[in-house]
Amino acid sequence: MAKKNEGIKAGTRRDEVLRKHKEYLFPCITNYYAQPLVADHALGQHVWDIEGNRYLDFFGGILTISVGHCNPKVTGKIKDQVDRLQHTSTVYPNEQIVALAEKLAEITPGRLQKSFFCNSGTEADETAVMLARMSTGNFDVVALRHGYSGHSMLAKSLTAHAPYRRAGIVSVGISHAVSPYCYRCPLHLTYPSCGVACANDVEDTIRTTTSGNIAAFLAETIQGVGGVIVPPKEYFKIVFTIVKKYGGLFISDEVQTGFGRTGKKWFGIEHWEVEPDMLTGAKGMANGTPVGLCIATPEVADGFKGMTISTFGGNPVTSVAARATIEVIEEEKLLDNADRVGNYFRRKLEELQQKYPLIGDVRGMGLMQGLELVKDRKTKEPAPEATVQLMERCRAHGLLIGKGGLYGNVIRLAPPLNIGKGDVDEAIAVMDKSFGELN
Ligand SMILES: Cc1ncc(COP(=O)(O)O)c(C=O)c1O
């Protein structure tokens, strides 16, 4: 009886949260699921809703939970730091911010060395573009179609998904080259006989839509919101040469792909063997503590003229959280784990693809994987309704997954980097059952 009453109480609390969410938050803050999941607490790879249901989390708060929810190795250090020194702003240096910056200089590729900290991926991309314009003296920026850069006006201009651009966006000085989206090649070619023609579109874009001198090229190494789009292995090397020819800096947006997500390497761009001039990070960098990073080579960073400030950027608590997250990734060898478990996961997803014609494409790297769902493998007509249904079925069986893609038909899978094969088996079993239940 007591249990039943608790259930009623939990249901009432859930309804109350949903009612207030509707009443007091912007409607653009949309939730997943017909009956949104009201989260209550989480630990490791699991999340519990307010009614006590447990879920295996394969989306990690949009690729942000990198070392497991509420990891005590991270939260313990955060708690100590909150009691010691919570905030100073950047006008006083502290040990925490320099320790993080030093660590980042060590783990980021090439000559990246000097960091600017802010609060989100949006600000990180803003900072990178601002710095590129100051340091090169050029204005034009080339980004990619299907890319996502965030919530500010500039980030929305860089973004190339119509629904995210409905804010009176004026993209002066920003052009978009075609996406290296092999499954739906915008040039109607096939890899590898295409000769990676999409990379050369960056040059066409520069020559036809810019002044001919660019400040930067900015791209995600794997387009996440765009639907886990993985460029061909030659792509970024070709683009890098073009970017340099026209005076630009190469900015690697690692907001989703950074900090071990893609397996084996710390950052996505390392798989393409390109050394960026700047790199941006956020999300998984601090395992859920709000953070943004723009790291640049010393000469690029020194090109920032004038003054700027980010009140909370590199806050001691955030810095400790990020450093602790990086240390867990190092100590527990999670780059290897993401590679090993990621490859296992990928094989299992490909087995599902053999079984269900709805799965048109399986793609990704490490523990960032995607399934593109189509009504017909020949026509590749997107299946957004089935995507939503699959998410509902998985949720009903205790698995959280995400979605993306311009057509809303890509399932996005990104569990914490410290999961094991058993978690993959559990997720695959739920997905198998859920696919089987679709009409
Ligand atoms: C690749 C990429 N860049 C930038 C952003 C913006 O980050 P934030 O939401 O932290 O502002 C996102 C967010 O999803 C992203 O995926």
The ligand as a Tripos MOL2 file, in Angstrom:
@<TRIPOS>MOLECULE
LIG
   16    16     1     0     0
SMALL
NO_CHARGES

@<TRIPOS>ATOM
      1 C1         29.6060   20.5300  -32.5270 C.3       1 LIG1
      2 C2         28.9630   21.4940  -31.5840 C.ar      1 LIG1
      3 N1         29.4860   22.7310  -31.4680 N.ar      1 LIG1
      4 C3         28.9530   23.6150  -30.6250 C.ar      1 LIG1
      5 C4         27.8580   23.3050  -29.8530 C.ar      1 LIG1
      6 C5         27.2890   24.2920  -28.9090 C.3       1 LIG1
      7 O1         27.5590   23.8930  -27.6000 O.3       1 LIG1
      8 P1         26.6770   24.4280  -26.3690 P.3       1 LIG1
      9 O2         25.3270   23.8070  -26.4750 O.co2     1 LIG1
     10 O3         27.4710   23.9690  -25.1720 O.co2     1 LIG1
     11 O4         26.6360   25.8950  -26.4660 O.co2     1 LIG1
     12 C6         27.3050   22.0330  -29.9440 C.ar      1 LIG1
     13 C7         26.1260   21.6530  -29.1440 C.2       1 LIG1
     14 O5         25.4830   20.6540  -29.3460 O.2       1 LIG1
     15 C8         27.8600   21.0950  -30.8460 C.ar      1 LIG1
     16 O6         27.3430   19.8660  -30.9890 O.3       1 LIG1
@<TRIPOS>BOND
     1     1     2 1
     2     2     3 ar
     3     2    15 ar
     4     3     4 ar
     5     4     5 ar
     6     5     6 1
     7     5    12 ar
     8     6     7 1
     9     7     8 1
    10     8     9 2
    11     8    10 1
    12     8    11 1
    13    12    13 1
    14    12    15 ar
    15    13    14 2
    16    15    16 1
@<TRIPOS>SUBSTRUCTURE
     1 LIG1         1 GROUP 0 **** ****
